[in-house]
Amino acid sequence: MKLKGKKIGIFIESDFYEHEIWYYHYRFPEEGADLHFFTRLWGQPSLTFKGHEYHAPFECHESFEEIDDAALKTFDAIIVPSAMVSDRLRYTDDFSQLPPATEFLKRAFAEKSILKGIICHGMWLVSPAPELVKGRPVTCHHNLRSDVINMGAIYTDQDVVVDDDLVTGRSGGHAHLFAKQIIELLATR
């Protein structure tokens, strides 16, 4: 069990890619990880989201908005998944403020001890704070290539790219390669 004692947080929202989320749901705990899915709960005790392909339900009980800096430091990895999750999470009521999920991601990026994983369209959550990836090699879905270049990142045409505490993956269809890399990196930390 390579991830015994490791804690991983994954953002979730509607229109998630079921195959990817189900893979993480089983694969990370299989290696002994303490896995947490979190979202913006809007003051509710839980929300049920529907997947993109099969409209499969996924119930979430944890809010990233309740994770203070001390609790954030207990995580070994924070993952932004593919599909529409990040687009939905970058909603903000006040355009003069960063979306709460992007603000949370900024806090995670400030902690070098936390491995950040962003796959596919997950880069949308980074777009309000492009300084997080500026000058860093990344990969993403082909449709977002221009977006990451405009954010100042160095687009790299690979399925998975590792840059110190940042792991990026091309698409949800590469979730197994992305997760494998995260497992290997966390096992050595």
C-alpha positions as CSV (number, residue, x, y, z in Angstrom):
1,M,0.0,0.0,0.0
2,K,2.1,2.9,-1.4
3,L,-0.2,5.6,-0.1
4,K,-0.8,4.5,3.5
5,G,-1.0,7.6,5.6
6,K,-1.5,9.9,2.6
7,K,-4.5,12.2,2.2
8,I,-5.9,13.2,-1.2
9,G,-8.6,15.8,-1.9
10,I,-10.5,15.9,-5.2
11,F,-12.8,18.6,-6.4
12,I,-16.3,17.4,-7.6
13,E,-19.2,19.1,-9.3
14,S,-21.9,18.2,-11.9
15,D,-20.9,17.0,-15.4
16,F,-17.9,15.0,-14.0
17,Y,-16.4,12.3,-16.2
18,E,-17.6,9.1,-14.5
19,H,-14.8,6.8,-15.7
20,E,-12.2,9.2,-14.2
21,I,-13.9,9.8,-10.9
22,W,-14.8,6.1,-10.4
23,Y,-11.2,5.2,-11.2
24,Y,-9.9,7.6,-8.5
25,H,-12.6,6.5,-6.1
26,Y,-11.2,2.9,-6.1
27,R,-7.6,3.3,-7.1
28,F,-6.3,5.8,-4.5
29,P,-7.9,3.9,-1.5
30,E,-6.6,0.6,-3.0
31,E,-3.1,2.1,-2.3
32,G,-4.2,3.1,1.2
33,A,-5.0,6.8,0.7
34,D,-7.5,8.7,2.8
35,L,-9.6,10.1,-0.1
36,H,-11.8,13.1,0.2
37,F,-14.1,14.6,-2.5
38,F,-15.1,18.2,-1.9
39,T,-17.1,21.0,-3.5
40,R,-18.8,24.2,-2.7
41,L,-21.9,23.1,-0.7
42,W,-23.6,26.5,-0.7
43,G,-24.5,26.0,3.0
44,Q,-26.1,22.6,2.5
45,P,-25.0,19.4,4.3
46,S,-24.5,17.6,1.0
47,L,-25.2,17.9,-2.7
48,T,-25.7,15.2,-5.3
49,F,-24.1,15.8,-8.7
50,K,-24.7,14.0,-12.0
51,G,-22.0,12.7,-14.3
52,H,-21.6,13.8,-17.9
53,E,-21.8,10.5,-19.8
54,Y,-24.3,8.4,-17.8
55,H,-25.8,11.0,-15.4
56,A,-24.6,8.7,-12.6
57,P,-25.2,10.4,-9.2
58,F,-22.3,11.3,-6.8
59,E,-23.1,12.6,-3.4
60,C,-20.6,15.0,-1.7
61,H,-20.6,15.9,2.0
62,E,-17.4,18.0,2.2
63,S,-16.9,21.6,1.4
64,F,-13.5,23.0,0.5
65,E,-14.7,26.3,1.9
66,E,-14.5,24.8,5.4
67,I,-10.9,23.8,5.0
68,D,-8.7,26.3,6.8
69,D,-4.9,26.6,6.3
70,A,-4.1,24.1,9.1
71,A,-6.5,21.5,7.6
72,L,-5.2,22.2,4.1
73,K,-1.7,21.3,5.2
74,T,-2.9,17.8,6.2
75,F,-3.5,17.0,2.5
76,D,-0.7,15.4,0.5
77,A,-2.4,16.1,-2.9
78,I,-5.2,18.2,-4.3
79,I,-6.6,17.1,-7.7
80,V,-8.7,19.1,-10.2
81,P,-10.4,16.6,-12.4
82,S,-11.5,16.8,-16.0
83,A,-14.8,17.6,-17.7
84,M,-17.0,20.5,-16.6
85,V,-16.1,20.3,-12.9
86,S,-13.7,23.2,-13.0
87,D,-15.9,25.3,-15.2
88,R,-18.8,25.0,-12.7
89,L,-16.4,25.6,-9.7
90,R,-15.0,28.8,-11.2
91,Y,-18.4,30.5,-10.7
92,T,-18.2,33.6,-8.5
93,D,-21.0,35.9,-7.3
94,D,-18.6,38.9,-7.3
95,F,-16.5,39.5,-10.4
96,S,-14.0,41.6,-8.3
97,Q,-13.1,38.5,-6.3
98,L,-11.5,35.2,-7.4
99,P,-13.9,32.2,-7.5
100,P,-13.8,30.5,-4.1
101,A,-12.5,27.3,-5.7
102,T,-9.6,29.2,-7.4
103,E,-8.8,30.9,-4.1
104,F,-8.6,27.5,-2.5
105,L,-6.4,26.3,-5.3
106,K,-4.1,29.3,-4.8
107,R,-3.7,28.4,-1.2
108,A,-2.8,24.8,-2.2
109,F,-0.2,26.1,-4.6
110,A,1.3,28.2,-1.8
111,E,2.1,24.9,0.0
112,K,5.0,23.2,-1.8
113,S,4.4,20.1,0.3
114,I,1.1,19.5,-1.4
115,L,1.2,17.8,-4.8
116,K,-1.2,19.6,-7.2
117,G,-2.8,17.5,-9.9
118,I,-4.7,19.1,-12.8
119,I,-6.0,17.1,-15.7
120,C,-7.7,18.0,-19.0
121,H,-10.2,20.9,-18.6
122,G,-9.2,21.2,-15.0
123,M,-7.0,24.1,-16.2
124,W,-10.2,26.2,-16.4
125,L,-10.0,26.5,-12.6
126,V,-6.5,28.0,-12.9
127,S,-7.4,30.6,-15.6
128,P,-8.5,33.3,-13.1
129,A,-5.1,33.0,-11.5
130,P,-2.7,32.3,-14.4
131,E,0.3,33.1,-12.3
132,L,0.0,29.6,-10.8
133,V,1.2,28.0,-14.0
134,K,3.1,30.9,-15.7
135,G,6.4,29.6,-16.9
136,R,5.7,26.0,-16.0
137,P,5.5,23.1,-18.3
138,V,2.0,21.6,-18.5
139,T,-0.2,19.5,-20.6
140,C,-4.0,19.7,-21.0
141,H,-6.8,18.8,-23.3
142,H,-6.0,19.8,-26.9
143,N,-8.9,22.3,-26.8
144,L,-7.2,24.2,-24.0
145,R,-3.7,24.4,-25.6
146,S,-4.2,28.1,-26.5
147,D,-5.6,28.8,-23.1
148,V,-2.6,27.5,-21.2
149,I,-0.3,29.3,-23.6
150,N,-2.2,32.5,-23.0
151,M,-1.8,31.9,-19.2
152,G,1.9,31.9,-19.8
153,A,2.4,28.2,-19.2
154,I,4.7,26.1,-21.4
155,Y,2.4,23.7,-23.3
156,T,4.1,20.3,-23.5
157,D,2.7,17.7,-25.9
158,Q,2.7,14.7,-23.5
159,D,0.0,12.6,-21.8
160,V,1.4,13.5,-18.3
161,V,3.8,16.2,-17.3
162,V,5.5,16.6,-13.9
163,D,7.0,19.9,-12.8
164,D,8.1,19.6,-9.2
165,D,4.8,19.8,-7.1
166,L,2.5,20.0,-10.2
167,V,1.3,17.1,-12.2
168,T,-0.8,17.7,-15.3
169,G,-2.7,15.3,-17.5
170,R,-3.9,15.5,-21.1
171,S,-7.5,14.2,-20.7
172,G,-9.9,12.2,-18.5
173,G,-9.0,9.2,-20.8
174,H,-5.5,9.5,-19.4
175,A,-6.7,9.4,-15.8
176,H,-4.9,6.0,-15.2
177,L,-1.5,7.4,-16.3
178,F,-2.1,10.6,-14.3
179,A,-3.1,8.7,-11.2
180,K,-0.1,6.3,-11.6
181,Q,2.2,9.3,-11.7
182,I,0.6,10.8,-8.6
183,I,0.8,7.5,-6.7
184,E,4.5,7.2,-7.6
185,L,5.3,10.7,-6.5
186,L,3.4,10.5,-3.3
187,A,5.0,7.2,-2.4
188,T,8.4,8.8,-2.5
189,R,7.5,12.0,-0.5
